[in-house]
Amino acid sequence: GLPGVNLPVTLMVLPFLVWAALRFGPNGVAQASLIVIVAIITATVAGLGPFVPFSDDPVLQLRNAEAYLAVVLGSSMLFSVAVAERESAATRTEAALAQLRSILAGTGDLIAAV
């Protein structure tokens, strides 16, 4: 790798975003994304962070940071939507099962009489 570049630092935001996705869903990831964006852009503009050693050009540093943010935050948002959809499907399945049990409970005598 490049001297002085600590790439695993860039992965430190992933547990935070996964937690937000699991705990709060898409809205939580959107709010957590705002925190991550502000932190990374502020650090990059200040000349800190993992994107600074790649170039002496501040515009290129910000473009690298923005590309990273697009990939990480886009993936996090997709993950949160998948989690929310799974939870919604589980709720609908439980409701349908309860309705089926209710119907079958009321028809038990009818089925036995036939």
N, C-alpha and C positions, 0 to 999 in steps of 0.2 A: 504494500500500500504506500501511500504518500507519507512522508515523514511529518509527524505532528498531527496526523488525522486520526481521530478516535471514532470510527464509524458506529460502533455499538451504542454510542450516545444517542444517535438518531432513533434507535429502537426503544428508547426509554418512554416514549409517549404511547406506545402500543398498549401496555397494560392499563393505562389510564383511560384510553379510548374504548378498550374492550369492556372495562368495568362500567363505563358510562352507557355502553350499548346494552349490556345485560341488566343493569339496574334501572335505567331511565328510558331506554328505547331511542328512537330517532331524535326526539327533542333533546334528550340528554347529550347525545353525540354532537348535535349541532352546537350546543352551548359549550361543551368541552372542546370542540374544534376551534371556537373563537379564542379560548384561552391558549390553545396550542399555537394558533396563528400569530397571536399577539406576541407570545414568548419567542417564537422562532424568528419572526421578522425583526423584532426589537433587538435580539441578540445579534442577528446578521448585520443590521445597520450599525450596531455598536462595534462591529469588528470581532465579535465573539462567535463561538459555535462551530459546528462541524463543516459548514459550507464556505467559510472564509479562506481556508488554506488552498482551495481549488483554483482560486484566481485572485489577482490584485484588483480586478475591475468590480466595483460595487454592484453594478447592474447585473453582471454575470453571477455574482454571489446571490443576489436576490432571485434571479431566474432559477438557479439551482435549488434554492430554498422553496420557491413556489412549486417547482416540479415535484419535489419531495412531498410537500403538503398536499398537492393534488392526488398523488397516489395513495398516501397514507389515509388522508381524510375521506377520499372517495371509497376506499376499501372499508373503512370503519363505518361509513354511512350504509353501505350495502349490507354489511354484517348486521347492523342494528335493525335494518328493515327485515332481513331474514329472520332474526330473533322475534321481532314483533309479529310477523306473519305466522311463525310457528306457534306462538302463544295464542294468537287469534284462532288458529285452526284447532288447537287443543280445547279451547273454550267452546267452540261450535260443536266439536265432537262430543264433549261432555253433556251439552244441552240436548243434542239429538239422542244420546244414550238415555238420558233421564226421561225424555219424552217417550221413547220406545218402551222403557220399563213401565211407565205410567199406563200406556196403552195395553201392554201385555198383562198388567196387574188387573185391569178392568175386564179383560176377556178370558181370564182363567176359568171362570165358571161356565162360560159359553163353550169353550173348547172342551171341557170335561163332559158337558151335556151332549155333545155331538157324538 
